[in-house]
Amino acid sequence: MPLDQATQKHRGFGFVTYLEKEDAAAAMDNMHNAELYGRVLTVNYAQPIKIKGGEQGWASQPVWADADTWFERQQQEEELAKLNAEHEATVKAAEEEERKLAAGKGIVEEEDSKDDPMVQAEAAALAQQST
């Protein structure tokens, strides 16, 4: 039974462990609300303590229980990194292709701009400002 640190007296509760669930259920049925030394007993199942930060959540699980999910997460992160690298390579290739097409169009646009009266007027205005 757990002791109170200040008074060194028992705190009024205790834990009993059974190997079989049926034995625990029978003891709970038998002892709940029974009287012992003038006190009424309250018998409950003890809930496992939750592990702080643990994904699985219960202290009764072995340490390596989280290892399987860790490995799966690592595989997912590696796959995501590969997909991101492929996406970036595809985007760079598309941008390069777009630059090549734009450069080709730029030459055509410059040839067309010689005949454009607005371009000629702007060039004349710039020439007058510079003189």
C-alpha positions as a printed NumPy array, in Angstrom:
array([[  0.   ,   0.   ,   0.   ],
       [  1.365,   3.442,  -0.888],
       [  2.498,   5.545,   2.07 ],
       [  1.966,   9.243,   2.647],
       [  5.46 ,  10.807,   2.78 ],
       [  4.553,  13.343,   5.474],
       [  2.797,  11.053,   7.966],
       [  4.309,   7.691,   6.938],
       [  0.822,   6.158,   7.095],
       [ -0.932,   4.324,   4.305],
       [ -2.952,   6.49 ,   1.951],
       [ -6.039,   4.293,   2.005],
       [ -5.717,   2.489,  -1.297],
       [ -3.747,  -0.317,  -2.862],
       [ -3.239,  -2.275,  -6.066],
       [ -3.796,  -5.981,  -6.669],
       [ -2.645,  -7.681,  -9.867],
       [ -4.322, -10.794, -11.296],
       [ -3.082, -12.998, -14.103],
       [ -6.51 , -13.6  , -15.6  ],
       [ -9.213, -11.051, -16.395],
       [-11.838, -13.426, -15.042],
       [-10.079, -13.562, -11.653],
       [ -9.94 ,  -9.765, -11.514],
       [-13.637,  -9.499, -12.419],
       [-14.586, -12.087,  -9.776],
       [-12.564, -10.264,  -7.093],
       [-14.112,  -6.964,  -8.091],
       [-17.629,  -8.403,  -7.871],
       [-16.811, -10.056,  -4.555],
       [-15.091,  -7.147,  -2.797],
       [-16.802,  -4.011,  -4.131],
       [-18.839,  -2.327,  -1.359],
       [-17.687,  -4.978,   1.122],
       [-16.739,  -3.943,   4.67 ],
       [-13.202,  -4.409,   6.012],
       [-12.243,  -3.22 ,   9.524],
       [-15.284,  -0.951,   9.603],
       [-14.601,   0.691,   6.249],
       [-16.485,   0.173,   2.979],
       [-14.242,  -0.915,   0.098],
       [-14.48 ,   0.579,  -3.372],
       [-12.978,  -1.671,  -6.028],
       [-12.214,  -0.418,  -9.563],
       [-10.057,  -1.409, -12.48 ],
       [ -6.83 ,   0.602, -12.534],
       [ -6.312,   2.502, -15.768],
       [ -2.793,   2.483, -17.234],
       [ -0.895,   5.754, -17.078],
       [ -0.603,   7.535, -20.407],
       [  2.928,   7.996, -21.721],
       [  3.736,  11.66 , -22.281],
       [  4.372,  12.204, -25.983],
       [  3.818,   8.548, -26.828],
       [  1.786,   7.915, -29.938],
       [  0.505,   4.57 , -28.734],
       [ -0.608,   6.054, -25.44 ],
       [ -0.39 ,   3.31 , -22.823],
       [  2.401,   2.46 , -20.414],
       [  1.609,  -1.241, -20.64 ],
       [  2.988,  -1.453, -24.175],
       [  6.613,  -2.424, -24.776],
       [  9.191,   0.207, -25.649],
       [  9.581,  -1.064, -29.21 ],
       [  5.841,  -0.765, -29.976],
       [  6.416,   2.695, -31.488],
       [  9.321,   1.48 , -33.656],
       [  7.041,   0.163, -36.409],
       [  5.31 ,   3.508, -36.879],
       [  8.682,   5.292, -36.79 ],
       [  9.954,   3.136, -39.667],
       [  6.773,   3.765, -41.66 ],
       [  7.071,   7.524, -41.066],
       [ 10.698,   7.443, -42.251],
       [  9.684,   5.641, -45.44 ],
       [  6.893,   8.157, -46.067],
       [  9.275,  11.084, -45.534],
       [ 11.809,   9.582, -47.96 ],
       [  9.099,   9.019, -50.566],
       [  7.86 ,  12.574, -50.092],
       [ 11.411,  13.91 , -50.515],
       [ 11.791,  11.931, -53.768],
       [  8.463,  13.246, -55.062],
       [  9.455,  16.816, -54.175],
       [ 12.788,  16.403, -55.986],
       [ 11.014,  15.021, -59.071],
       [  8.509,  17.878, -58.952],
       [ 11.264,  20.493, -58.697],
       [ 13.123,  18.904, -61.628],
       [  9.929,  18.923, -63.702],
       [  9.235,  22.562, -62.817],
       [ 12.805,  23.581, -63.705],
       [ 12.575,  21.746, -67.031],
       [  9.241,  23.424, -67.798],
       [ 10.653,  26.855, -66.895],
       [ 13.686,  26.26 , -69.105],
       [ 11.444,  25.214, -71.99 ],
       [  9.31 ,  28.305, -71.412],
       [ 12.42 ,  30.516, -71.45 ],
       [ 13.516,  28.982, -74.74 ],
       [ 10.081,  29.567, -76.253],
       [  9.992,  33.129, -74.904],
       [ 13.441,  33.823, -76.328],
       [ 12.283,  32.533, -79.707],
       [  9.152,  34.677, -79.538],
       [ 11.204,  37.68 , -78.428],
       [ 13.117,  37.647, -81.702],
       [  9.879,  37.494, -83.667],
       [  8.367,  40.277, -81.569],
       [ 11.392,  42.493, -82.173],
       [ 11.018,  41.996, -85.914],
       [  7.3  ,  42.822, -85.678],
       [  8.011,  45.872, -83.534],
       [  9.907,  47.585, -86.378],
       [  6.636,  47.97 , -88.274],
       [  4.604,  48.997, -85.214],
       [  3.81 ,  52.758, -85.313],
       [  3.609,  52.997, -81.497],
       [  7.09 ,  51.552, -81.114],
       [  8.381,  53.997, -83.734],
       [  6.698,  56.919, -81.924],
       [  8.182,  55.869, -78.577],
       [ 11.629,  55.531, -80.131],
       [ 11.315,  59.012, -81.664],
       [ 10.203,  60.496, -78.315],
       [ 13.148,  58.897, -76.539],
       [ 15.52 ,  60.199, -79.197],
       [ 14.184,  63.748, -78.742],
       [ 14.539,  63.552, -74.94 ],
       [ 18.128,  62.371, -75.136],
       [ 19.146,  65.31 , -77.405]])
